Amino acid sequence: MARPKADLPPAATLRALAYAEGRLAVRVTPGARSESLAIIDGQLHAKVRARPTDGAANRAVIALLAAALEMPPSQLSLLRGDTARNKLIRIAP
């Protein structure tokens, strides 16, 4: 059985949420049933299937954001929140 595609908002909407320095605040829910990005009360929420083991959830969040922003994952980096649900991600210019 194939996995359904993730529910992703438009790239322009995500870029509008980023701070002037290209930083994007994300609230992450690991171990979710499906992967999605949603904007709730002006904050970006990400749900990923990966568990928070050995950085798997962090890599999944980066991959999900990269797909939504239509850029390679190497253009995104985790600045803060390695072991927290609230993360700060830098988007390369």
C-alpha positions, -999 to +999 in steps of 0.1 A: +000+000+000+015+034-010+018+062+014-003+092+007+015+124-003+021+149+025-003+179+028+019+209+021+011+246+020+024+268-009+061+277-008+053+315-009+032+311+023+060+294+041+086+320+030+063+347+043+064+331+078+102+332+078+120+360+097+140+386+078+172+366+083+157+335+066+148+318+099+117+297+102+102+286+136+085+252+135+066+232+161+071+195+154+051+164+163+071+133+157+056+098+153+024+111+136+003+089+114+008+112+084+032+139+074+019+174+070+026+211+074-001+234+088-002+270+098-020+273+131-024+308+148+004+321+127+029+294+136+041+266+114+033+231+127+050+200+112+039+164+117+063+137+107+061+099+108+097+095+121+104+089+157+128+112+176+155+087+177+191+095+165+179+127+148+154+108+125+126+133+132+149+163+125+159+149+092+123+142+083+113+178+092+141+191+070+130+169+041+094+179+045+102+216+046+125+212+016+098+196-004+073+223+005+098+251-003+108+233-035+145+234-027+171+208-018+174+198+018+210+209+019+197+245+017+181+241+051+198+238+085+187+233+120+198+262+142+181+254+174+159+227+190+178+195+182+160+177+210+130+200+215+096+202+197+101+239+189+128+242+162+144+271+144+154+263+108+176+285+086+167+288+049+197+296+027+192+326+005 
